[in-house]
Amino acid sequence: MRSSSDGMCARVCFLQLVSSEPLITIVGKTRADAVVTLNDLLVEPDALGEFQAELKLLEGPNVIEILASVGSGKYVSEILTVIYLPQN
């Protein structure tokens, strides 16, 4: 994720991708005081606002909502679609 002038996330670099691997690591940066969720998984940013989490993919399309919010009510939500196509 990129940061906007107020430090909140502006957008996800890749909105759709295809993977042959069953796991994906989501890495991003936001404000250090933000609360980040990846679907229902709560991810805590470090002191620099950086975060990462590994998610298990199901075969076919996987929709991942990335939500960053702060106490003032500002938030950014992005949707990432990952299509998992295992190689046989």
Backbone bond lengths (Angstrom), bond angles and torsions (degrees), N, CA, C in turn:
res aa  C-N    CA-C-N  psi(-1)  N-CA   C-N-CA  omega(-1)  CA-C   N-CA-C  phi
1 M - - - 1.436 - - 1.515 108.45 -
2 R 1.267 116.02 147.99 1.460 121.42 176.44 1.514 109.18 -101.63
3 S 1.308 116.41 155.88 1.466 120.72 179.75 1.516 110.23 -98.23
4 S 1.325 115.88 141.12 1.455 121.19 173.44 1.524 107.88 -90.13
5 S 1.323 117.26 -178.08 1.461 121.17 -176.09 1.525 112.73 -62.81
6 D 1.342 119.12 -27.83 1.458 120.34 179.13 1.524 111.98 -91.54
7 G 1.341 117.39 4.99 1.445 121.05 176.41 1.514 114.50 89.56
8 M 1.312 118.13 -5.77 1.462 119.87 177.77 1.522 109.23 -81.55
9 C 1.316 115.64 158.90 1.458 120.43 179.82 1.519 109.98 -66.14
10 A 1.314 116.12 138.54 1.460 120.21 -178.62 1.526 111.89 -99.98
11 R 1.330 117.46 -43.09 1.457 118.96 179.85 1.520 110.04 -170.10
12 V 1.299 115.46 166.26 1.452 122.28 175.82 1.517 107.21 -94.13
13 C 1.318 117.29 138.76 1.464 120.39 -177.39 1.527 112.12 -65.97
14 F 1.339 117.48 -43.23 1.458 121.33 -179.66 1.521 108.94 -116.07
15 L 1.310 117.14 120.23 1.454 120.33 -179.03 1.519 112.55 -91.29
16 Q 1.347 117.14 -21.63 1.456 119.95 178.32 1.515 108.68 -148.56
17 L 1.334 115.36 135.82 1.451 118.95 176.31 1.513 109.92 -150.46
18 V 1.339 115.35 166.32 1.460 122.39 179.62 1.515 107.38 -117.75
19 S 1.342 116.31 137.30 1.456 121.45 -179.05 1.521 110.29 -132.61
20 S 1.318 116.06 142.61 1.469 120.96 172.35 1.523 110.63 -99.71
21 E 1.333 117.07 1.88 1.461 122.81 179.55 1.536 109.63 -101.54
22 P 1.339 117.57 143.72 1.472 120.34 -177.03 1.529 114.31 -78.87
23 L 1.334 117.76 -8.50 1.460 121.43 179.52 1.517 109.76 -123.19
24 I 1.328 115.66 146.30 1.455 120.64 175.93 1.522 107.84 -133.06
25 T 1.324 116.25 139.70 1.452 121.34 176.30 1.525 108.40 -104.59
26 I 1.310 115.76 121.19 1.461 122.55 177.04 1.529 106.93 -96.03
27 V 1.324 116.59 124.77 1.461 122.69 -179.35 1.525 107.63 -125.44
28 G 1.326 116.54 136.66 1.462 118.93 179.50 1.508 112.24 -158.01
29 K 1.313 114.17 179.69 1.467 120.96 178.53 1.517 108.20 -142.47
30 T 1.315 115.13 138.00 1.452 123.17 179.05 1.526 107.62 -146.93
31 R 1.295 117.55 -163.47 1.460 120.32 174.87 1.528 109.13 -73.72
32 A 1.309 116.52 147.45 1.462 120.84 -178.61 1.533 112.03 -63.73
33 D 1.343 117.17 -26.06 1.464 120.36 -178.95 1.528 112.99 -92.63
34 A 1.322 117.44 7.19 1.467 120.88 -179.04 1.526 111.02 -79.70
35 V 1.319 114.41 153.76 1.457 122.23 170.19 1.525 105.55 -103.10
36 V 1.325 116.46 127.50 1.463 121.10 -177.37 1.523 108.97 -117.13
37 T 1.338 115.76 133.74 1.457 120.15 172.21 1.520 108.97 -127.32
38 L 1.318 114.55 142.83 1.462 122.92 172.33 1.519 104.63 -115.90
39 N 1.330 116.59 103.30 1.466 122.50 -167.55 1.524 107.10 55.11
40 D 1.326 119.80 -117.75 1.468 121.45 -179.10 1.524 113.11 -98.56
41 L 1.329 117.87 4.50 1.460 122.05 -178.07 1.526 110.26 -90.14
42 L 1.331 116.34 120.73 1.458 121.43 177.25 1.523 108.77 -82.49
43 V 1.341 116.43 128.45 1.459 122.57 -178.60 1.524 107.46 -124.51
44 E 1.325 116.54 124.48 1.462 120.64 -177.15 1.530 110.59 -94.30
45 P 1.331 117.96 121.45 1.461 120.34 175.20 1.532 110.59 -66.62
46 D 1.328 116.27 152.15 1.463 119.64 175.77 1.529 109.41 -81.17
47 A 1.320 116.96 -171.72 1.472 122.25 -176.49 1.522 112.74 -62.66
48 L 1.339 117.49 -21.52 1.466 121.76 178.07 1.537 112.05 -95.40
49 G 1.329 117.01 -0.11 1.457 121.02 -179.10 1.515 113.57 86.52
50 E 1.325 117.31 6.09 1.467 120.47 -179.22 1.527 109.84 -85.90
51 F 1.324 115.38 143.42 1.461 120.33 179.47 1.516 109.59 -144.37
52 Q 1.333 114.53 159.09 1.459 119.88 172.83 1.515 109.20 -158.57
53 A 1.321 115.26 152.97 1.458 121.61 178.03 1.520 108.29 -156.43
54 E 1.315 114.79 148.42 1.463 121.01 177.97 1.525 108.30 -103.80
55 L 1.323 116.07 132.27 1.458 121.72 180.00 1.523 109.86 -120.68
56 K 1.318 115.54 141.91 1.464 121.17 176.01 1.526 108.23 -86.97
57 L 1.320 115.78 133.66 1.459 121.15 -178.87 1.521 110.69 -97.76
58 L 1.314 115.56 145.86 1.459 122.27 170.66 1.520 107.92 -95.12
59 E 1.303 117.44 152.52 1.464 120.09 179.08 1.524 109.77 -60.01
60 G 1.333 115.89 135.39 1.463 121.83 -178.13 1.514 110.68 96.72
61 P 1.345 117.21 -158.67 1.463 120.70 -177.81 1.531 112.32 -72.87
62 N 1.321 115.74 137.47 1.467 123.62 175.43 1.519 107.30 -125.69
63 V 1.307 116.62 120.76 1.461 121.43 179.87 1.526 107.75 -98.58
64 I 1.334 115.96 123.70 1.454 121.54 -179.43 1.524 107.62 -118.65
65 E 1.342 115.99 118.35 1.465 119.89 175.36 1.517 108.05 -94.10
66 I 1.314 115.56 124.21 1.458 122.47 178.13 1.521 106.66 -105.99
67 L 1.330 116.24 117.85 1.460 121.47 -175.73 1.520 108.97 -125.58
68 A 1.320 116.39 125.54 1.462 122.53 175.07 1.528 107.27 -120.87
69 S 1.333 116.35 129.07 1.466 119.72 -179.16 1.524 109.74 -141.57
70 V 1.323 115.17 156.19 1.466 121.97 177.46 1.522 109.41 -124.87
71 G 1.328 115.46 166.61 1.456 121.51 -175.96 1.525 115.14 -58.11
72 S 1.346 117.61 -26.11 1.464 120.80 -179.32 1.526 112.43 -72.58
73 G 1.336 116.06 -8.46 1.463 120.00 -179.25 1.514 113.62 100.48
74 K 1.335 118.52 -9.30 1.461 120.81 176.70 1.520 109.42 -70.03
75 Y 1.319 115.34 140.92 1.457 118.78 177.86 1.518 110.02 -153.46
76 V 1.312 114.30 160.79 1.457 122.31 173.95 1.518 106.88 -135.07
77 S 1.308 115.82 133.74 1.459 121.20 179.23 1.519 108.72 -128.02
78 E 1.305 116.17 130.16 1.457 121.99 178.19 1.522 108.95 -129.78
79 I 1.312 114.99 150.34 1.459 121.38 178.64 1.522 108.77 -111.84
80 L 1.328 115.28 128.26 1.454 122.77 177.14 1.516 107.29 -117.16
81 T 1.318 117.72 124.91 1.458 121.46 176.59 1.516 108.60 -107.14
82 V 1.333 114.93 123.71 1.457 121.15 177.94 1.521 107.32 -118.01
83 I 1.316 116.32 122.50 1.457 121.56 178.58 1.521 107.88 -97.62
84 Y 1.327 116.02 114.59 1.463 121.02 -179.34 1.523 108.51 -93.38
85 L 1.323 115.74 115.22 1.454 123.10 177.71 1.531 107.93 -121.88
86 P 1.352 116.65 93.97 1.455 118.85 -178.46 1.528 111.07 -65.21
87 Q 1.321 115.65 144.32 1.453 120.25 177.07 1.516 108.42 -88.95
88 N 1.303 116.66 130.62 1.477 120.84 -179.08 1.496 111.05 -91.41
